[in-house]
Amino acid sequence: MIPFPALEMLCLPQQLRFSLLSCFFFLAGNSTAKAADLHLLPQRRQPVALVVQHNSLYVANKHAGTVAKVDWQQGRVIREWKIGNHISDLVELSNRQFLAIDESSHQLILISSRNHQLLPVIKMRLAQYPVAITVAANRTFCCVTSLWSQRVSVIPLKKDGNNQIAGFGKANVIDLSFAPRCQCLINGDQQLLVAGAFAGQMAVLDVPQGILRDYKTLDAHNLRGLTLSRAGDEVFVSHQVLRGHVETTEARISWGGVLDNVLRAIPISEFLEGKGKATPAEVPSPITRWKIVRLGERGRAGGEPGAITFFQDGRIATVLSGVHEVAIITAFHKSAARISVGQRPTQLAVNDPENALFVVNEFDDTISVIDLTTHQLMRTIQLGPPRQVSAGEHGEHLFFDARLALDGWFSCHSCHTDGHTNSRLNDNLGDHTFGAPKRIPSLLGVAQTSPWGWNGQQHSLEQQLLSSLKTTMRGPTEMQARPNLQALKVYLQSLPPAPSLRHSREESNVLLQNEGRRIFELRNCHHCHSPPSYTSELTYDVGLSDEWQQSEFNPPSLRGLSQRSSFFHDGRAKTLTDIFYKFNHADSNNLSANDFQALLEFLSSL
């Protein structure tokens, strides 16, 4: 096994701390302080997107809610402007205009460059939790994916006489059956391809008609790269593949048998040959044709591939976020060149004339610049002054670090994507057996759901974490892992439950929910799923057995239930309706249709 690489904490000299604090208090107390001074503040930035313009980069910082202008040749930040609260994406409209989305205020923001400053000039309310944006080549519309509200918004862009964007038209909002993230326009911008944030769902939307055209599925999860090839004939997808019935032994993990990291090229025809119209409840059809390249090998895996970009000479680059590298692929049958960059690279942009590749490193607030001729790191650009990293941030870094697993195959995030779940099965020793794979639970709100594990035998969150590191990831030894358990615990304790689909779509029916709550209590559902966490510290036999005839399980929390795509310990129920009608859970077959609808409304509101 590879040794566990510690993530070092930054410690500032006293004089530097005093200088930075003085700068902060000056800016906080001086109403005439310029936006250009923001880059002097030692704060968490969390860069997530960038735009290349000649010698300049414009970098969106999610946590700080800012956009920074960077001179990449000089390797320094020129200015930084406060744009919103949590900027989750940034795209270019022209040399003087950008579009950004604010995930926490649920807004689309038009940004203009005036007098050498960036100003948010128009804001528009979006479907809740927007995470990614793409713009049509002719700049007549943009598309925004919204995570927890499971929606896509197609928004017309209004132009003035100078061909500049002057406003937004009314959004056409399309509902999906999964939480979306990555997207790309295909077929001359006539269709929008959308990938699920957690599992392998994909959707094809007809943009002119504003309808859901088809659902597709891929044996994959953690789809973090989705890009149309330069020729327009293939869609490239970077993702992971979890084989749920393969035991998490060292031998199986070391060959990529448990969880693999791949780049897949799918013919565009796979997405254009489907139905003319689909519904959110429709069963997806599988994608059947592709070419594939594995990212990594025994002894050096390529944990968590992400964003993809292409070069003019045909090479392909993708980030390997979990091992803090970038892979450059010259051909599908050849090994990739791999370059170490900053902590958790997530986005890429290329400057072909300058033969330079820019990499956004989310966890250490840096931009890496790679020379595409030599495949060497040219420089690392710091987006702000050094600062102390909190215990929660340190835990977050560990959670997303694939180097905690044997050879770097996967991280905690690989299965618990963004703290949630990929909804797949995993055959680890969490229940002290092999041969009875269990559904991967969501960790959102996990601090309030003790005990842990499907059998409820872990009464300490630290012990559950240690067990996962040792028997699922086969990474650091117990002595190496123990110093990091507290940081991981602090991070997990900070994760709130997933917001309900009903509330995210602002569709709550309060009267029906109240009636559903009454039925929930009348049928004694609260005995096993007790408020406010809607779980219990006990285990119960509800007539479901695993392959070893174990039938007593700790009930999962019902918080965020509407954001899951499978249920029970082995995922045998695919919908909430299946739980009650197919498996007669809690003797529910005698529910009237009205009572059943009320109960579903209540459960979907949690």
KOLMI-970046 format. One line per field, with one value per residue (C-alpha): residue in one letter; residue number from 1; x, y, z. Coordinates in Angstrom, 3 decimals, padded with zeros to 6 digits. Layout:
<nodes>
residu c(a:...)
num c(NUM:...)
xx c(X:...)
yy c(Y:...)
zz c(Z:...)
</nodes>
This chain:
<nodes>
residu c(m:i:p:f:p:a:l:e:m:l:c:l:p:q:q:l:r:f:s:l:l:s:c:f:f:f:l:a:g:n:s:t:a:k:a:a:d:l:h:l:l:p:q:r:r:q:p:v:a:l:v:v:q:h:n:s:l:y:v:a:n:k:h:a:g:t:v:a:k:v:d:w:q:q:g:r:v:i:r:e:w:k:i:g:n:h:i:s:d:l:v:e:l:s:n:r:q:f:l:a:i:d:e:s:s:h:q:l:i:l:i:s:s:r:n:h:q:l:l:p:v:i:k:m:r:l:a:q:y:p:v:a:i:t:v:a:a:n:r:t:f:c:c:v:t:s:l:w:s:q:r:v:s:v:i:p:l:k:k:d:g:n:n:q:i:a:g:f:g:k:a:n:v:i:d:l:s:f:a:p:r:c:q:c:l:i:n:g:d:q:q:l:l:v:a:g:a:f:a:g:q:m:a:v:l:d:v:p:q:g:i:l:r:d:y:k:t:l:d:a:h:n:l:r:g:l:t:l:s:r:a:g:d:e:v:f:v:s:h:q:v:l:r:g:h:v:e:t:t:e:a:r:i:s:w:g:g:v:l:d:n:v:l:r:a:i:p:i:s:e:f:l:e:g:k:g:k:a:t:p:a:e:v:p:s:p:i:t:r:w:k:i:v:r:l:g:e:r:g:r:a:g:g:e:p:g:a:i:t:f:f:q:d:g:r:i:a:t:v:l:s:g:v:h:e:v:a:i:i:t:a:f:h:k:s:a:a:r:i:s:v:g:q:r:p:t:q:l:a:v:n:d:p:e:n:a:l:f:v:v:n:e:f:d:d:t:i:s:v:i:d:l:t:t:h:q:l:m:r:t:i:q:l:g:p:p:r:q:v:s:a:g:e:h:g:e:h:l:f:f:d:a:r:l:a:l:d:g:w:f:s:c:h:s:c:h:t:d:g:h:t:n:s:r:l:n:d:n:l:g:d:h:t:f:g:a:p:k:r:i:p:s:l:l:g:v:a:q:t:s:p:w:g:w:n:g:q:q:h:s:l:e:q:q:l:l:s:s:l:k:t:t:m:r:g:p:t:e:m:q:a:r:p:n:l:q:a:l:k:v:y:l:q:s:l:p:p:a:p:s:l:r:h:s:r:e:e:s:n:v:l:l:q:n:e:g:r:r:i:f:e:l:r:n:c:h:h:c:h:s:p:p:s:y:t:s:e:l:t:y:d:v:g:l:s:d:e:w:q:q:s:e:f:n:p:p:s:l:r:g:l:s:q:r:s:s:f:f:h:d:g:r:a:k:t:l:t:d:i:f:y:k:f:n:h:a:d:s:n:n:l:s:a:n:d:f:q:a:l:l:e:f:l:s:s:l)
num c(1:2:3:4:5:6:7:8:9:10:11:12:13:14:15:16:17:18:19:20:21:22:23:24:25:26:27:28:29:30:31:32:33:34:35:36:37:38:39:40:41:42:43:44:45:46:47:48:49:50:51:52:53:54:55:56:57:58:59:60:61:62:63:64:65:66:67:68:69:70:71:72:73:74:75:76:77:78:79:80:81:82:83:84:85:86:87:88:89:90:91:92:93:94:95:96:97:98:99:100:101:102:103:104:105:106:107:108:109:110:111:112:113:114:115:116:117:118:119:120:121:122:123:124:125:126:127:128:129:130:131:132:133:134:135:136:137:138:139:140:141:142:143:144:145:146:147:148:149:150:151:152:153:154:155:156:157:158:159:160:161:162:163:164:165:166:167:168:169:170:171:172:173:174:175:176:177:178:179:180:181:182:183:184:185:186:187:188:189:190:191:192:193:194:195:196:197:198:199:200:201:202:203:204:205:206:207:208:209:210:211:212:213:214:215:216:217:218:219:220:221:222:223:224:225:226:227:228:229:230:231:232:233:234:235:236:237:238:239:240:241:242:243:244:245:246:247:248:249:250:251:252:253:254:255:256:257:258:259:260:261:262:263:264:265:266:267:268:269:270:271:272:273:274:275:276:277:278:279:280:281:282:283:284:285:286:287:288:289:290:291:292:293:294:295:296:297:298:299:300:301:302:303:304:305:306:307:308:309:310:311:312:313:314:315:316:317:318:319:320:321:322:323:324:325:326:327:328:329:330:331:332:333:334:335:336:337:338:339:340:341:342:343:344:345:346:347:348:349:350:351:352:353:354:355:356:357:358:359:360:361:362:363:364:365:366:367:368:369:370:371:372:373:374:375:376:377:378:379:380:381:382:383:384:385:386:387:388:389:390:391:392:393:394:395:396:397:398:399:400:401:402:403:404:405:406:407:408:409:410:411:412:413:414:415:416:417:418:419:420:421:422:423:424:425:426:427:428:429:430:431:432:433:434:435:436:437:438:439:440:441:442:443:444:445:446:447:448:449:450:451:452:453:454:455:456:457:458:459:460:461:462:463:464:465:466:467:468:469:470:471:472:473:474:475:476:477:478:479:480:481:482:483:484:485:486:487:488:489:490:491:492:493:494:495:496:497:498:499:500:501:502:503:504:505:506:507:508:509:510:511:512:513:514:515:516:517:518:519:520:521:522:523:524:525:526:527:528:529:530:531:532:533:534:535:536:537:538:539:540:541:542:543:544:545:546:547:548:549:550:551:552:553:554:555:556:557:558:559:560:561:562:563:564:565:566:567:568:569:570:571:572:573:574:575:576:577:578:579:580:581:582:583:584:585:586:587:588:589:590:591:592:593:594:595:596:597:598:599:600:601:602:603:604:605:606)
xx c(000.000:001.131:001.799:-000.868:000.280:-000.530:-002.132:-000.093:-001.734:-000.529:001.014:001.608:004.442:003.216:004.297:002.502:-000.646:-000.517:-000.075:-002.962:-005.261:-004.342:-005.256:-008.587:-009.560:-008.526:-010.792:-013.641:-013.582:-012.839:-015.927:-013.751:-011.711:-011.654:-012.769:-009.253:-007.999:-010.038:-007.218:-005.162:-007.592:-006.626:-009.921:-011.076:-011.746:-012.440:-011.971:-014.411:-014.385:-012.248:-012.353:-009.280:-008.901:-005.499:-003.010:-005.719:-007.734:-011.030:-011.497:-014.767:-014.283:-017.248:-016.791:-015.734:-018.404:-015.819:-014.330:-010.597:-008.631:-005.260:-002.234:-001.102:002.230:003.249:001.638:-000.336:-003.868:-004.580:-008.025:-010.887:-014.542:-017.402:-020.131:-022.416:-022.568:-021.502:-020.507:-020.730:-019.929:-018.708:-018.839:-017.782:-020.225:-017.732:-014.579:-016.747:-019.500:-019.802:-022.544:-022.263:-024.611:-024.971:-025.835:-026.993:-029.130:-030.371:-029.526:-028.233:-025.944:-024.945:-021.494:-020.151:-016.649:-016.736:-013.846:-011.591:-014.046:-016.450:-019.966:-023.051:-025.601:-028.632:-029.806:-032.507:-034.059:-033.422:-034.646:-033.040:-029.413:-027.984:-024.607:-023.591:-024.188:-023.591:-024.183:-025.200:-022.556:-024.707:-025.355:-029.142:-029.776:-028.106:-028.912:-028.560:-028.715:-030.128:-029.057:-031.547:-034.578:-033.774:-034.430:-032.910:-033.660:-033.367:-033.115:-033.302:-030.606:-031.764:-029.320:-029.057:-028.062:-024.385:-024.908:-024.338:-026.535:-028.987:-031.333:-032.960:-036.167:-038.587:-036.990:-038.378:-037.977:-037.831:-038.241:-036.008:-036.143:-032.569:-030.283:-028.293:-024.867:-022.741:-024.238:-023.246:-025.029:-025.024:-026.382:-025.779:-027.061:-030.457:-030.238:-028.881:-027.265:-027.479:-025.695:-026.758:-024.655:-024.642:-025.505:-025.349:-028.514:-028.471:-031.178:-031.550:-033.516:-034.921:-033.999:-036.248:-039.313:-038.344:-039.131:-037.488:-036.742:-035.162:-033.623:-030.398:-028.406:-024.743:-023.160:-021.347:-021.448:-019.731:-020.006:-017.840:-016.737:-019.110:-017.827:-018.630:-015.620:-014.238:-015.513:-018.974:-019.319:-018.647:-019.493:-016.698:-017.672:-015.304:-016.661:-016.164:-017.454:-018.304:-018.750:-021.063:-020.671:-016.852:-015.384:-013.258:-010.099:-006.637:-006.223:-009.514:-008.932:-005.336:-006.411:-009.316:-011.764:-013.844:-013.890:-012.403:-011.784:-012.431:-012.853:-015.566:-016.239:-019.847:-021.054:-023.391:-025.916:-026.598:-028.335:-030.104:-031.834:-034.199:-037.789:-039.441:-040.700:-040.281:-041.667:-039.711:-041.170:-039.973:-037.489:-034.184:-032.684:-029.058:-026.216:-024.718:-021.780:-018.552:-014.773:-013.059:-009.690:-008.810:-007.209:-004.585:-003.028:-002.046:000.169:-000.866:-004.584:-006.290:-008.876:-011.859:-011.546:-013.341:-013.349:-012.238:-010.762:-009.320:-006.273:-005.983:-003.557:-006.086:-004.769:-007.207:-006.748:-008.752:-008.255:-007.715:-009.221:-008.697:-004.940:-004.277:-003.057:-003.879:-003.770:-002.914:-003.951:-002.470:-004.446:-006.903:-004.503:-001.560:-000.752:-001.502:001.116:000.357:001.324:001.018:-000.815:-002.522:-005.033:-008.189:-008.033:-011.572:-011.657:-009.521:-009.087:-006.639:-004.881:-003.897:-001.851:000.253:000.360:-000.733:-003.200:-004.764:-005.972:-008.300:-007.222:-010.223:-008.711:-005.530:-006.846:-004.385:-004.190:-001.618:-000.154:001.123:003.358:001.714:004.967:006.948:004.057:005.761:004.273:005.270:003.995:001.469:-000.544:-001.802:-005.212:-004.785:-002.478:-001.755:-004.112:-004.847:-006.983:-009.785:-010.329:-013.514:-011.678:-008.916:-011.582:-013.130:-009.750:-009.384:-012.912:-012.141:-008.596:-008.282:-004.803:-006.504:-007.433:-005.048:-003.015:-005.396:-008.361:-011.136:-011.985:-014.844:-016.453:-016.307:-019.186:-020.687:-020.660:-020.586:-021.478:-024.626:-024.764:-024.237:-027.119:-025.094:-024.186:-020.810:-019.621:-017.436:-017.146:-019.452:-021.809:-018.879:-019.586:-018.650:-021.284:-024.129:-023.532:-025.379:-026.705:-024.392:-026.217:-026.221:-023.962:-025.890:-027.146:-025.130:-024.197:-027.794:-028.310:-026.405:-025.736:-023.986:-023.837:-026.811:-026.609:-026.340:-023.257:-021.096:-021.991:-019.049:-018.692:-014.898:-015.057:-017.271:-014.795:-011.859:-013.671:-014.331:-010.702:-009.426:-011.904:-013.466:-010.593:-007.673:-005.633:-003.691:-002.883:-004.839:-001.894:-001.717:-005.477:-006.312:-004.894:-007.270:-010.470:-011.370:-011.015:-013.173:-015.750:-015.871:-016.460:-019.208:-020.908:-021.128:-023.180:-026.907:-029.537:-030.331:-033.116:-036.391:-037.466:-040.816:-039.240:-036.528:-039.202:-041.341:-044.242:-045.115:-048.756:-048.921:-052.440:-051.581:-048.303:-050.070:-052.516:-049.594:-047.912:-051.103:-051.180:-047.447:-048.092:-051.389:-049.654:-046.804:-044.140:-042.530:-041.631:-038.803:-038.344:-038.533:-038.459:-036.499:-033.890:-036.542:-034.466:-033.862:-030.953:-032.410:-032.529:-035.723:-036.809:-039.163:-039.254:-036.284:-033.201:-029.778:-027.794:-026.645:-030.220:-029.530:-032.882:-032.383:-031.345:-031.035:-033.675:-032.153:-033.085:-035.983:-034.498:-033.827:-035.680:-036.926:-033.324:-032.617:-033.086:-033.240:-034.370:-033.898:-030.542:-029.971:-031.763:-034.497:-037.133:-036.592:-039.371:-041.257:-044.326:-042.414:-041.721:-045.405:-047.191:-044.539:-043.041:-045.969:-043.650:-045.345:-048.423:-049.346:-051.381:-054.577:-053.938:-056.563:-055.377:-055.927:-054.075:-051.222:-050.854:-050.862:-048.209:-046.005:-046.375:-045.257:-042.286:-041.236:-041.217:-038.687)
yy c(000.000:003.530:005.657:008.118:011.636:014.167:017.432:020.164:023.006:026.532:028.361:032.073:034.011:036.484:039.546:038.333:037.610:041.140:042.668:040.721:041.539:045.196:045.025:043.398:045.945:048.777:047.508:046.672:050.102:052.202:052.780:054.095:050.891:049.752:046.375:045.975:045.511:042.365:040.162:041.223:039.602:036.204:034.356:031.034:031.520:028.034:028.675:026.683:028.162:030.290:032.141:032.777:036.154:036.672:037.198:037.361:034.782:035.501:033.136:032.555:031.928:030.056:030.516:034.173:035.025:036.908:037.017:037.688:038.960:037.218:038.046:034.479:035.383:037.509:035.012:037.484:038.606:042.075:042.727:040.950:041.942:040.842:039.505:037.325:034.930:031.540:031.687:028.163:028.854:031.572:031.774:034.368:036.233:038.683:040.536:042.846:040.557:037.380:035.267:033.837:031.816:032.173:028.837:030.175:033.106:031.075:033.815:034.281:037.327:039.389:040.925:043.838:045.261:049.035:051.366:048.393:046.984:044.063:044.970:042.760:044.688:042.362:039.513:036.935:034.406:030.770:027.321:026.631:025.481:026.334:024.676:024.878:027.106:026.820:029.388:028.823:029.631:032.458:033.795:033.728:031.598:029.952:026.780:026.341:023.062:023.261:020.458:019.855:021.227:018.715:021.247:022.757:026.359:027.553:031.349:033.643:036.328:039.729:041.807:045.551:047.432:046.822:043.046:043.090:041.174:043.641:041.369:037.986:036.570:034.312:031.006:027.729:025.370:021.610:019.080:016.006:012.830:013.228:015.917:017.348:018.941:018.727:019.684:020.349:021.498:019.096:018.875:022.512:023.680:022.138:019.616:019.840:016.782:016.719:014.326:013.304:014.623:011.352:008.247:007.441:009.110:011.318:013.334:014.773:018.025:019.603:023.271:024.904:022.972:023.202:019.561:016.485:014.306:011.150:009.511:007.505:005.547:004.608:002.051:004.847:007.412:010.656:012.079:015.207:015.805:016.134:017.687:017.589:016.727:019.415:017.485:017.318:013.573:012.265:013.138:012.594:011.648:011.214:009.141:006.268:002.695:000.924:-002.848:-003.374:-007.149:-007.134:-007.461:-004.577:-006.635:-005.267:-007.552:-006.476:-002.764:-002.762:-003.800:-001.370:-004.235:-002.518:001.010:002.169:005.645:006.092:008.474:007.355:008.581:008.026:008.517:011.492:009.233:007.529:010.725:011.594:008.282:008.294:009.211:012.407:013.137:011.604:012.087:012.371:009.027:007.187:004.300:005.281:003.298:002.134:003.628:000.742:002.102:003.756:003.659:003.813:004.528:003.661:006.464:004.855:001.476:-000.848:001.038:004.441:004.941:008.031:008.716:010.870:012.151:015.408:018.262:017.546:019.801:019.317:020.786:021.744:018.881:016.276:015.675:015.457:016.612:015.666:016.398:013.580:015.462:012.815:012.460:016.142:015.573:016.345:013.585:014.427:011.727:011.566:008.497:006.084:003.141:004.964:005.750:009.263:011.779:012.869:016.186:017.000:020.255:021.841:020.441:019.035:020.268:020.568:022.746:023.284:025.905:025.973:028.817:027.146:030.068:030.189:026.387:026.713:024.765:026.363:024.270:025.406:023.946:024.232:023.390:025.466:028.548:028.310:028.164:025.848:026.738:023.798:024.041:021.804:021.350:019.893:018.712:020.579:022.788:026.352:028.148:028.130:031.300:032.040:033.728:035.246:035.512:032.403:031.658:029.122:026.167:025.208:021.690:021.413:022.405:019.927:017.235:018.261:017.948:014.443:013.466:014.279:012.832:009.531:009.048:007.767:004.638:001.955:003.334:006.305:004.500:006.372:008.754:008.981:011.335:008.667:006.775:009.553:012.118:015.636:013.994:012.447:009.032:007.480:005.100:002.034:-001.106:-001.796:-005.095:-004.050:-005.307:-002.654:-005.462:-007.810:-009.950:-010.273:-011.455:-009.199:-005.800:-002.852:000.396:003.354:005.774:009.551:011.270:014.533:015.122:012.102:013.730:013.345:009.721:007.543:004.674:004.058:001.159:-000.804:-003.106:-000.156:-001.555:001.572:003.948:006.292:008.306:008.148:004.341:004.223:006.421:004.276:001.148:002.673:003.710:000.270:-002.169:-000.259:001.918:-000.246:002.913:004.229:002.105:002.784:004.722:006.892:007.387:008.244:011.838:012.690:011.171:014.288:016.539:014.177:014.090:017.902:018.079:015.448:017.125:020.317:018.663:019.469:017.051:017.309:019.837:018.223:018.238:019.800:022.756:023.158:023.484:025.696:023.309:022.450:021.623:022.425:021.050:017.744:017.533:018.023:015.267:013.040:013.751:012.698:009.410:008.897:009.133:007.235:004.243:004.445:005.139:007.490:004.548:003.588:006.982:009.357:013.143:015.337:013.102:010.553:007.531:005.420:004.053:000.532:-002.150:-003.698:-006.751:-005.508:-008.728:-007.984:-010.228:-009.980:-012.837:-014.004:-013.940:-010.899:-009.198:-006.608:-003.183:000.298:002.490:005.200:008.807:010.065:013.563:014.328:011.161:012.738:013.151:009.397:007.013:003.666:002.425:-000.375:-001.935:-003.363:-000.759:-003.218:-000.466:002.060:004.484:005.567:003.899:000.583:000.759:000.638:-001.093:-003.536:-004.483:-003.615:-001.848:-001.213:-003.094:-000.231:-002.023:-001.098:002.637:004.501:006.359:009.741:008.704:007.329:010.596:012.571:010.288:010.634:014.422:014.450:012.142:014.180:017.327:016.045)
zz c(000.000:-000.632:002.453:003.391:002.309:005.012:003.939:005.553:007.430:006.675:009.619:009.211:010.853:013.463:011.488:008.355:010.347:011.774:008.304:006.825:009.724:009.402:005.709:006.575:009.198:006.878:004.120:006.491:008.062:005.002:002.854:000.010:-000.265:-003.889:-005.146:-006.552:-002.982:-002.406:-003.658:-000.632:001.800:003.256:002.771:001.385:-002.311:-003.712:-007.460:-009.601:-013.125:-015.404:-018.720:-020.911:-022.646:-024.297:-021.449:-018.792:-016.881:-015.154:-012.234:-010.361:-006.631:-005.191:-001.447:-001.684:-004.284:-006.325:-009.815:-010.084:-013.062:-013.361:-015.508:-016.117:-017.709:-014.744:-012.384:-010.283:-009.493:-010.847:-009.344:-007.656:-007.537:-005.301:-007.598:-005.454:-002.526:-003.926:-007.598:-009.011:-012.686:-015.047:-018.881:-021.419:-023.652:-025.169:-024.172:-022.072:-020.770:-018.702:-017.205:-013.699:-011.521:-007.762:-006.147:-002.775:-003.989:-007.015:-009.527:-013.050:-013.153:-016.177:-015.579:-017.591:-017.798:-017.390:-016.664:-015.895:-013.353:-013.387:-012.327:-011.856:-013.896:-014.236:-012.009:-012.665:-010.301:-011.322:-010.332:-006.967:-006.551:-010.003:-010.556:-014.228:-017.236:-020.970:-023.731:-027.355:-029.961:-031.366:-027.833:-028.250:-025.167:-022.211:-020.252:-016.487:-014.566:-011.028:-008.726:-005.897:-007.738:-010.546:-013.280:-016.395:-017.372:-020.977:-020.921:-023.994:-024.133:-025.391:-027.443:-027.996:-031.156:-030.447:-030.306:-026.553:-024.102:-022.607:-020.649:-020.152:-021.549:-019.721:-018.743:-020.015:-017.036:-017.705:-014.894:-014.695:-012.618:-011.342:-009.962:-012.918:-013.072:-016.238:-019.594:-023.190:-026.332:-029.284:-032.832:-033.722:-030.328:-031.066:-028.220:-024.698:-023.144:-019.338:-016.966:-013.479:-010.616:-008.671:-010.695:-014.424:-015.666:-018.768:-020.512:-024.002:-024.199:-027.340:-026.930:-029.591:-028.390:-024.726:-023.996:-022.539:-025.543:-024.119:-021.071:-021.274:-018.724:-018.404:-016.085:-014.311:-011.539:-010.572:-014.106:-013.784:-017.369:-020.343:-023.565:-027.283:-029.441:-031.733:-034.745:-033.150:-033.753:-030.237:-026.659:-024.144:-020.594:-017.644:-014.795:-012.368:-012.535:-009.270:-009.394:-006.481:-006.150:-006.102:-002.612:-001.335:-000.844:-001.561:-004.586:-006.163:-005.497:-006.765:-010.289:-010.452:-010.036:-007.373:-008.748:-012.033:-013.498:-017.204:-020.110:-022.519:-026.071:-027.155:-030.762:-031.046:-032.759:-029.394:-028.295:-031.538:-032.278:-029.309:-028.700:-029.817:-026.324:-022.865:-019.371:-016.090:-014.956:-018.049:-017.761:-019.449:-022.308:-022.014:-024.035:-026.034:-028.093:-026.979:-026.867:-023.540:-021.949:-018.364:-016.404:-014.221:-013.637:-010.849:-008.429:-009.779:-010.208:-011.623:-008.958:-009.866:-013.442:-014.133:-016.626:-020.200:-022.871:-026.357:-028.103:-031.751:-032.437:-031.237:-027.724:-024.831:-021.246:-018.183:-014.510:-012.032:-009.123:-006.459:-006.993:-007.839:-011.387:-015.007:-017.630:-021.257:-023.727:-027.220:-028.348:-026.763:-026.995:-025.372:-021.760:-020.606:-019.534:-015.980:-014.401:-010.711:-010.012:-006.978:-004.510:-006.173:-009.785:-011.121:-014.272:-017.366:-020.084:-022.969:-024.803:-028.072:-029.527:-026.356:-026.027:-022.409:-020.278:-017.203:-014.276:-011.478:-008.117:-005.829:-002.438:-002.350:-004.191:-007.062:-010.856:-012.438:-015.845:-017.931:-021.020:-023.625:-025.551:-022.669:-020.442:-017.616:-014.924:-015.837:-012.741:-009.933:-009.366:-005.860:-005.874:-002.423:000.584:002.676:005.551:008.258:007.116:009.504:010.825:008.737:005.549:006.335:006.736:003.423:001.715:003.139:002.108:-001.548:-001.529:-003.417:-001.988:001.165:-000.808:-002.013:-004.957:-005.369:-006.941:-005.127:-002.303:000.188:-002.347:-005.069:-003.460:-001.336:-004.136:-002.662:000.647:-000.856:-002.536:-005.935:-005.046:-006.002:-004.043:-002.444:-000.984:001.931:005.497:006.920:007.962:008.778:005.696:002.046:-000.384:000.753:-000.913:000.594:-000.840:-000.253:002.060:001.868:004.394:004.252:007.783:008.998:012.320:013.539:012.435:014.926:015.066:011.740:009.324:008.012:011.015:013.407:015.152:014.958:017.791:017.169:013.981:014.316:014.502:011.412:009.549:010.647:009.513:006.076:005.639:006.629:005.072:002.176:000.970:002.184:002.548:005.543:008.554:011.730:013.166:010.033:009.832:013.439:013.428:010.575:011.970:013.957:010.899:008.814:011.602:011.791:008.036:008.047:011.000:008.933:006.168:006.330:005.005:001.309:000.656:-000.301:-003.934:-003.024:-001.215:-003.858:-006.521:-004.264:-004.854:-001.266:-000.555:003.154:003.677:001.998:003.889:007.205:006.317:005.348:008.671:010.467:008.537:009.207:012.949:012.862:011.266:013.816:011.193:013.738:015.986:013.584:011.887:014.851:014.309:013.963:012.306:011.254:012.243:015.338:017.362:017.161:014.492:013.163:011.190:008.474:006.464:004.184:004.238:002.635:001.074:004.523:005.851:007.984:008.434:011.162:009.925:011.347:009.641:007.438:008.030:005.926:005.653:001.989:000.951:-002.296:-003.495:-003.556:-006.474:-004.663:-001.264:001.301:002.190:-001.307:-003.431:-004.420:-004.371:-007.165:-006.226:-003.137:-004.625:-004.812:-001.069:-000.256:-003.139:-004.371:-001.013:001.281:003.710:007.073:005.864:003.558:000.909:002.735:002.337:000.333:-002.767:-001.075:002.088:000.006:-001.928:001.316:002.827:-000.277:-000.142:003.483:002.876:-000.163:001.966:004.507)
</nodes>
